[in-house]
Amino acid sequence: MAKHAAVFIDRICCPHKSDDNCEFMKPEIHFIYKACRLYNIDLSCSFIVGDHPSDIQYGLNKGISSVYLLIRHGKKHQNGISRETVMCANLLEAS
């Protein structure tokens, strides 16, 4: 990914489980706003990348392009993902 100038600078996530009913969990958009404030991110040229349908819904809730990874949960749930969503075998392919 370094060849494509992709760099990871942080990871922002909610530590709660889905049955905790946390208001910050995906597909809520709290953490998108947090990342935008911290790193001056332009969402019009950003992507949400994930391996679970909630990752894709997270992007859709904010109008952000999404890339669905066919790893882990990705293979299990891929039939429920919209055909308009870009699907990649792994993070390297997505970059």
Residue frames as a rotation matrix with the C-alpha (Angstrom) as fourth column:
MET 1
0.569 0.822 0.000 0.00
0.822 -0.569 0.000 0.00
0.000 0.000 -1.000 0.00
ALA 2
0.190 -0.577 -0.794 2.95
0.294 -0.738 0.607 2.32
-0.937 -0.349 0.030 0.52
LYS 3
-0.695 -0.419 0.584 3.46
0.637 0.018 0.771 2.14
-0.333 0.908 0.255 -3.25
HIS 4
-0.126 0.776 0.618 0.09
0.771 -0.315 0.553 3.90
0.624 0.546 -0.559 -3.57
ALA 5
-0.740 -0.298 0.603 0.83
-0.078 -0.852 -0.517 6.41
0.668 -0.430 0.607 -0.78
ALA 6
0.464 0.882 -0.077 -1.77
-0.082 0.129 0.988 4.85
0.882 -0.453 0.132 1.54
VAL 7
-0.706 -0.707 0.045 -0.84
-0.035 -0.029 -0.999 5.56
0.708 -0.707 -0.005 5.14
PHE 8
0.380 0.772 -0.509 -2.63
0.585 0.226 0.779 4.61
0.717 -0.594 -0.366 8.37
ILE 9
-0.482 -0.558 0.676 -2.35
-0.116 -0.723 -0.681 7.38
0.869 -0.406 0.284 10.94
ASP 10
-0.692 0.327 0.644 -4.99
-0.709 -0.136 -0.692 6.34
-0.138 -0.935 0.326 13.46
ARG 11
-0.656 0.625 -0.423 -7.75
0.351 0.748 0.563 3.92
0.669 0.221 -0.710 14.30
ILE 12
-0.743 0.517 0.425 -10.99
-0.669 -0.584 -0.460 5.24
0.011 -0.626 0.780 15.74
CYS 13
-0.482 0.581 -0.656 -13.51
0.045 0.764 0.644 2.71
0.875 0.281 -0.394 17.00
CYS 14
0.212 0.645 0.734 -16.20
-0.874 -0.210 0.438 2.08
0.437 -0.734 0.520 19.56
PRO 15
-0.774 -0.634 -0.008 -15.16
-0.553 0.681 -0.480 -0.50
0.309 -0.367 -0.877 22.19
HIS 16
-0.317 0.741 0.592 -18.73
-0.728 0.210 -0.653 -1.58
-0.608 -0.638 0.473 22.96
LYS 17
-0.883 0.163 0.441 -20.64
0.333 0.879 0.341 -4.65
-0.332 0.448 -0.830 21.82
SER 18
-0.765 0.602 0.227 -23.75
0.007 -0.345 0.939 -4.31
0.644 0.720 0.260 19.67
ASP 19
0.102 0.876 -0.471 -26.08
0.658 0.296 0.692 -5.24
0.746 -0.381 -0.546 22.54
ASP 20
-0.540 -0.339 -0.770 -24.68
0.807 -0.467 -0.361 -2.36
-0.237 -0.817 0.525 24.66
ASN 21
0.467 0.793 0.392 -26.84
0.880 -0.460 -0.118 0.04
0.087 0.400 -0.913 22.58
CYS 22
-0.246 -0.665 -0.706 -24.07
0.600 -0.676 0.427 2.63
-0.761 -0.319 0.565 22.47
GLU 23
0.732 0.606 -0.311 -25.03
0.195 -0.624 -0.757 5.78
-0.653 0.493 -0.575 20.55
PHE 24
0.233 -0.739 -0.632 -21.58
-0.756 -0.546 0.361 5.90
-0.612 0.394 -0.686 18.93
MET 25
-0.311 -0.362 0.879 -21.57
0.122 0.902 0.415 2.45
-0.943 0.236 -0.237 17.31
LYS 26
-0.936 0.018 -0.352 -21.80
-0.352 -0.098 0.931 1.92
-0.017 0.995 0.098 13.58
PRO 27
-0.141 -0.264 0.954 -23.80
0.964 -0.257 0.071 2.76
0.226 0.930 0.290 11.59
GLU 28
0.836 0.329 -0.438 -24.07
0.448 -0.872 0.199 6.02
-0.317 -0.363 -0.876 13.57
ILE 29
0.577 -0.564 0.591 -21.75
0.558 -0.256 -0.789 8.69
0.596 0.785 0.167 12.21
HIS 30
0.979 -0.179 -0.098 -20.18
-0.028 -0.591 0.806 10.15
-0.202 -0.786 -0.584 15.38
PHE 31
0.318 -0.939 0.131 -16.70
0.374 0.251 0.893 8.81
-0.871 -0.235 0.431 14.63
ILE 32
0.162 -0.218 0.962 -16.71
0.967 -0.161 -0.200 10.13
0.198 0.963 0.185 11.07
TYR 33
0.826 0.192 0.530 -17.19
0.135 -0.980 0.145 13.61
0.547 -0.048 -0.835 12.48
LYS 34
0.826 -0.563 -0.027 -14.47
-0.030 -0.092 0.995 13.01
-0.563 -0.821 -0.093 15.07
ALA 35
0.099 -0.818 0.567 -11.96
0.814 0.394 0.426 11.91
-0.572 0.419 0.705 12.41
CYS 36
0.366 0.101 0.925 -12.87
0.778 -0.579 -0.244 14.89
0.511 0.809 -0.290 10.20
ARG 37
0.972 0.008 0.236 -12.23
-0.119 -0.848 0.517 17.31
0.204 -0.531 -0.823 13.05
LEU 38
0.647 -0.754 0.115 -8.97
0.105 0.237 0.966 15.66
-0.755 -0.613 0.233 14.10
TYR 39
-0.248 -0.825 0.508 -7.44
0.539 0.318 0.780 15.29
-0.805 0.467 0.366 10.65
ASN 40
-0.178 0.234 -0.956 -9.21
-0.536 -0.838 -0.105 17.85
-0.825 0.494 0.274 8.45
ILE 41
-0.718 -0.052 0.694 -10.61
0.369 0.817 0.442 15.08
-0.590 0.574 -0.568 6.23
ASP 42
-0.505 0.550 -0.665 -12.48
-0.826 -0.532 0.187 15.92
-0.251 0.644 0.723 3.04
LEU 43
-0.214 0.494 0.842 -15.27
-0.146 0.837 -0.528 13.35
-0.966 -0.236 -0.107 2.87
SER 44
0.696 0.513 -0.503 -15.86
-0.536 -0.095 -0.839 14.01
-0.478 0.853 0.208 -0.83
CYS 45
0.314 -0.637 -0.704 -12.58
-0.703 0.343 -0.623 12.21
0.639 0.691 -0.340 -1.61
SER 46
-0.528 -0.430 0.732 -12.70
-0.832 0.434 -0.346 9.63
-0.169 -0.792 -0.587 1.20
PHE 47
-0.095 0.457 -0.884 -13.76
-0.408 0.792 0.453 5.99
0.908 0.404 0.111 1.46
ILE 48
0.226 0.176 0.958 -15.16
-0.916 0.372 0.148 3.79
-0.331 -0.911 0.245 4.18
VAL 49
-0.223 -0.379 -0.898 -13.49
-0.624 0.763 -0.167 0.38
0.749 0.524 -0.407 3.97
GLY 50
-0.264 0.149 0.953 -14.87
-0.904 0.308 -0.298 -2.60
-0.338 -0.940 0.054 5.84
ASP 51
-0.878 -0.117 -0.463 -15.75
-0.285 0.906 0.312 -6.28
0.383 0.406 -0.829 5.93
HIS 52
-0.684 0.711 -0.163 -19.23
0.620 0.449 -0.644 -6.08
-0.385 -0.541 -0.748 7.44
PRO 53
-0.115 0.722 0.682 -22.54
0.854 -0.279 0.439 -4.74
0.507 0.633 -0.585 6.09
SER 54
0.697 0.379 -0.610 -22.66
0.670 -0.646 0.365 -2.21
-0.256 -0.663 -0.704 8.95
ASP 55
-0.326 -0.869 -0.372 -19.41
0.494 -0.492 0.717 -0.72
-0.806 0.050 0.590 7.60
ILE 56
-0.748 0.114 0.654 -21.07
0.623 -0.217 0.751 -0.07
0.227 0.970 0.091 4.26
GLN 57
0.349 0.937 0.012 -24.20
0.833 -0.316 0.454 1.32
0.429 -0.149 -0.891 5.92
TYR 58
0.239 -0.398 -0.886 -21.93
0.687 -0.575 0.444 3.60
-0.687 -0.714 0.136 7.94
GLY 59
-0.811 -0.585 0.002 -20.62
0.382 -0.527 0.759 5.14
-0.443 0.616 0.651 4.73
LEU 60
-0.464 0.717 0.520 -24.06
0.694 -0.070 0.716 5.35
0.550 0.694 -0.465 3.15
ASN 61
0.378 0.644 -0.665 -25.41
0.921 -0.334 0.201 7.23
-0.093 -0.689 -0.719 6.19
LYS 62
0.181 -0.404 -0.897 -22.96
0.215 -0.873 0.437 10.03
-0.960 -0.272 -0.071 5.45
GLY 63
0.953 0.236 -0.188 -22.85
-0.127 -0.248 -0.960 9.75
-0.273 0.939 -0.207 1.65
ILE 64
0.073 -0.994 -0.081 -19.29
-0.845 -0.105 0.525 8.41
-0.530 0.030 -0.847 1.62
SER 65
0.353 -0.051 -0.934 -18.10
-0.725 0.616 -0.308 5.93
0.591 0.786 0.180 -1.00
SER 66
0.454 -0.119 0.883 -17.55
-0.709 0.552 0.439 2.47
-0.540 -0.825 0.166 0.43
VAL 67
-0.147 -0.522 -0.840 -15.29
-0.763 0.601 -0.239 -0.48
0.630 0.606 -0.487 -0.33
TYR 68
0.721 0.466 0.513 -16.39
-0.680 0.619 0.393 -3.90
-0.134 -0.632 0.763 0.92
LEU 69
-0.361 -0.924 -0.124 -13.59
-0.926 0.371 -0.066 -6.35
0.107 0.091 -0.990 1.75
LEU 70
0.592 0.562 -0.578 -14.20
-0.558 0.803 0.209 -10.03
0.582 0.199 0.788 1.04
ILE 71
-0.580 -0.727 -0.369 -12.33
-0.078 0.500 -0.862 -11.16
0.811 -0.471 -0.347 4.16
ARG 72
-0.987 0.158 0.013 -13.64
0.010 0.144 -0.989 -12.40
-0.158 -0.977 -0.144 7.52
HIS 73
-0.248 0.968 -0.044 -17.32
0.165 -0.003 -0.986 -11.33
-0.955 -0.252 -0.159 7.69
GLY 74
-0.349 0.063 -0.935 -17.10
-0.732 -0.641 0.230 -10.08
-0.585 0.765 0.270 4.12
LYS 75
-0.901 -0.009 -0.435 -17.45
-0.317 0.698 0.642 -13.46
0.298 0.716 -0.632 2.44
LYS 76
-0.784 0.605 -0.137 -20.28
0.562 0.599 -0.571 -14.46
-0.263 -0.525 -0.809 4.76
HIS 77
-0.016 0.832 -0.555 -22.41
0.423 -0.497 -0.757 -11.37
-0.906 -0.247 -0.344 4.07
GLN 78
-0.834 -0.473 -0.284 -21.43
0.012 -0.530 0.848 -10.42
-0.552 0.704 0.447 0.52
ASN 79
-0.641 0.640 0.423 -24.80
0.721 0.315 0.617 -11.42
0.262 0.701 -0.663 -1.01
GLY 80
0.328 0.813 -0.481 -26.52
0.921 -0.388 -0.027 -8.72
-0.208 -0.435 -0.876 1.05
ILE 81
-0.293 -0.543 -0.787 -24.28
0.296 -0.834 0.465 -5.93
-0.909 -0.097 0.406 -0.26
SER 82
0.689 0.592 -0.419 -25.51
-0.127 -0.470 -0.874 -3.64
-0.714 0.655 -0.248 -3.04
ARG 83
0.496 -0.471 0.729 -23.99
0.838 0.481 -0.259 -4.28
-0.228 0.740 0.633 -6.47
GLU 84
0.805 -0.184 0.564 -23.04
0.113 -0.886 -0.450 -0.59
0.582 0.426 -0.693 -6.64
THR 85
0.795 -0.534 0.287 -20.59
-0.466 -0.236 0.853 -1.11
-0.388 -0.812 -0.437 -3.77
VAL 86
0.248 -0.815 -0.525 -16.99
-0.732 0.197 -0.652 -1.77
0.634 0.546 -0.548 -4.80
MET 87
0.940 0.008 0.342 -15.83
-0.238 0.733 0.638 -5.19
-0.245 -0.681 0.690 -3.55
CYS 88
0.232 -0.934 -0.270 -12.17
-0.789 -0.018 -0.614 -6.13
0.569 0.356 -0.741 -3.13
ALA 89
0.435 -0.127 -0.891 -10.45
0.212 0.977 -0.035 -9.32
0.875 -0.174 0.452 -2.01
ASN 90
0.218 -0.452 -0.865 -8.36
0.976 0.093 0.197 -7.51
-0.009 -0.887 0.461 0.61
LEU 91
0.670 0.035 -0.742 -7.08
0.300 -0.926 0.227 -4.14
-0.679 -0.375 -0.631 1.78
LEU 92
-0.438 -0.893 -0.107 -4.12
0.166 -0.197 0.966 -4.19
-0.884 0.405 0.234 -0.59
GLU 93
-0.544 0.322 0.774 -6.43
0.838 0.173 0.517 -4.61
0.032 0.931 -0.365 -3.59
ALA 94
0.539 0.825 -0.172 -8.65
0.837 -0.548 -0.003 -1.83
-0.097 -0.142 -0.985 -2.26
SER 95
0.222 -0.522 -0.824 -5.72
0.225 -0.794 0.564 0.58
-0.949 -0.311 -0.059 -2.12
